[in-house]
């Protein structure tokens, strides 16, 4: 199997997993705001960590995809 295709596949999977983390985090935060009591600081800080992890995975995936696509060696 070609090494570039494997790395490109890993970059795409990383991008998708990061996007899923961000989507789940925003969904949880939106569901929590409709309740009677406001979200606690711990809940918001944990969701913030998950969204930062998702953003990091998305950016790593985009960088890997772009590096593989523009590398012509």
C-alpha positions in Angstrom: 0.0 0.0 0.0 1.2 3.5 -0.8 2.5 5.4 2.2 1.0 8.7 1.1 -2.5 7.2 0.8 -2.2 5.8 4.4 -1.1 9.2 5.8 -3.9 10.9 3.8 -6.4 8.5 5.2 -5.2 9.1 8.8 -5.5 12.9 8.2 -9.1 12.5 6.9 -10.0 10.3 9.9 -8.4 12.8 12.3 -10.4 15.6 10.7 -13.7 13.7 11.0 -13.1 12.7 14.6 -12.3 16.3 15.5 -15.4 17.5 13.8 -17.4 15.0 15.7 -15.9 16.2 19.0 -16.8 19.8 18.2 -20.4 18.8 17.1 -21.1 16.7 20.2 -19.7 19.5 22.5 -21.9 22.2 20.9 -24.9 19.8 21.0 -24.4 19.2 24.8 -24.0 22.9 25.5 -27.1 23.7 23.5 -29.1 21.0 25.3 -27.9 22.3 28.7 -29.0 25.9 28.1 -32.6 24.9 27.8 -32.8 23.6 31.3 -34.1 25.4 34.4 -30.7 25.7 36.1 -27.8 27.2 34.3 -24.8 25.1 33.4 -22.1 24.9 36.1 -18.6 26.1 35.7 -17.3 22.5 35.8 -19.6 21.5 32.9 -18.5 24.5 30.8 -14.8 23.9 31.5 -15.0 20.2 30.6 -16.9 21.0 27.4 -14.3 23.7 26.6 -11.6 21.1 26.9 -13.4 18.7 24.5 -13.9 21.5 22.0 -10.3 22.5 22.1 -9.3 18.8 21.6 -11.7 18.8 18.6 -10.2 21.9 17.2 -6.7 20.5 17.5 -7.7 17.3 15.7 -9.4 19.3 12.9 -6.4 21.5 12.4 -4.0 18.5 12.5 -6.2 16.7 9.9 -6.3 19.8 7.6 -2.5 20.3 7.9 -1.8 16.6 7.1 -4.2 16.6 4.1 -2.7 19.8 2.7 0.9 18.6 3.1 0.1 15.3 1.4 -1.8 17.0 -1.4 0.9 19.6 -2.1 3.9 17.3 -1.7 4.8 16.1 -5.2 7.8 13.9 -4.4 
